Amino acid sequence: MGAADPLSGYRFQALPDLSGLRDPPHSTISATRSLYIGPDEQIQARHFELGLPALIRAAFARVLLGYTDSPEFLFAEASSVTDLESQLNLVRCNLSDCKTWADLARQLERQAHSDVTYSVSSVHAALDLPGVTNSLPARFIHEAFTSAQKTELQEVLLLGLPQAELGAVSADSVALELWAICDVAIISQPALDIYLEQVCVTVTYILGNLSTSPTSIVPFPQNLKSAYEEGYDGSRAHVAAQWLIQNASQRPNAVAHEIYRTLEEPPIILTFAELNSRSNQLVHWLLRHGVELEDKIAVCRPRDEHFYIANAALFKSGACYVSIDPELPLERRQFIVRDSGAKFVITTTQLAPDFGPGALVLEDENVRNELSGESDEDACHAQLDSLAYLLYTSGTTGTPKGCLLNHRGVYWAIEAMCRYPRPVTQPDTDKRLALASVAFDVHISEICQAWCLGIRLVSAPRYEILADLQQNLIDLGITHAGMVPSMIEATLTGPNDLPLKYLVSGGEKISDSLLRKWANHPSLILANFYGQVA
């Protein structure tokens, strides 16, 4: 790359959108930060014959490269805040050209003082960019903040510092005010504050490491890292059934399930105590009939009380839950049973002949008598690292394939999903709608989230719910629900018309129109789960 031709072979790199807004307005924001250069750092800079502007420029460029995740980036150096469009020196930063930080600072310094200047329009033409693209989204300038703070920018990040050079080495730290001005359409105020702080930390790091490679990772403090990891306490994890057991112990009469065989009839009510007790009896029955840890047990029946009792029992017993949609063709249902090696299939009287001697019908009189004789004492034999469930893919590209998840994975997934709705949830009154097909693991999430949050799960025939989804949400008092974006847009009018507190959008890409209507509403949390892989 020749110094006289910084545009040769350059591929345009835009700044990332850090506005945090879907359709951000254009508005100018600013940030300032005092940078302190200690005596030792002053000596280092003088030893390498580098001025403060050269080092700050290098830090500015290095942080920009990190933001764009690019091997090189082109920015401009302006001579005056009153003219940010012409008489610009182009500075092209490429770390592969430099062995040390000192080399990088010198290389950028030479370009910044080139006799050849450019205008924004000439760069735009040379790079053959679309009409609205800002060809030089980042610019550097020597100017006091008091002179620049009223500058209006559109899609530009401007970093500045007063004219400053190191004089004689001071026994005290030298203070320098760095500032940044930016269009909020590309960087939010918190992001701009972080960016400026990162530049300051990088300057300090460069001063202590001038002879090391500029490709080295700058050791930012935790609050300035791009990937902030919350402390992980693995000891918190437990099997999901413990949420059920806890609710049964602390809130035995609270409703766990509100089950409608049809919306025209009163619901069947299962309290947490009843669900816990009856699922315990089924656990003891399964263990007495030879079910061992990670044995596969299938469930193929509509979502009635027996479905939920079976599901709870399997999550306690240590067996692996295999979900089979009763609406699937016979051949597919039988394939899943064979392929999984299911020891039992918990099903209905009507479907039992499809599964042979392994069929278990909970409402059968003989089975009911056996279950009633079992202990209802708590029994939880599942282990965190044992299998929780086996779910089959749709098989659209060939033979369906089984996907396995253990109890530890279920716990952390549900904990993450409940983090946002938890603060607004009222366990004694709120209701979650069970709407997902049992062919997808979202139905497991619906069950386990209800246990975790301590709210009731409402289920009814899916075709009845969808016949008038909005009115049914109102009539049933649903506060927590999840569905695909197209269903939200086609059937729901808006958050002001519904009792919803928490709405999950998933399965499809969320649309701008949906976000405009449902996001940032004071009485509703919208969660986007698109992208999860079952």
Secondary structure, 3 states (H helix, E strand, C coil): CCCCCCCCCCCCCCCCCECCCCCCCCCEEEEEEEEEECHHHHHHHHHCCCCHHHHHHHHHHHHHHHHHCCCEEEEEEECECCECCCCEEEEEEEHHHCCCHHHHHHHHHHHHCCCCCECHHHHHHHCCCCCCCCCCCEEEEECCHHHHCCCCCCCCEEEEECCCCCCCCCCCCEEEEEEEEEECCCECHHHHHHHHHHHHHHHHHHHHCCCCCCCCCCCCCHHHCCCCCCCCCHHHCCCCHHHHHHHHHHCCCCEEEEECCCCCCCCEEEEHHHHHHHHHHHHHHHHHCCCCCCCEEEEECCCCHHHHHHHHHHHHHCCEEEECCCCCCHHHHHHHHHHHCCCEEEECCCCHHHHHHHEEECCCHHHHHHHHCCCCCCCCCCCCCCEEEEEECCCCCCCCCEEEEEHHHHHHHHHHHHCCCHHHCCCCCCEEECCCCCCCCHHHHHHHHHHHHCCEEEECCHHHHHHCHHHHHHHHCCCEEEECHHHHHHHCCCHHHCCCCEEEECCCCCCHHHHHHHCCCCCCEEEECCCCCC
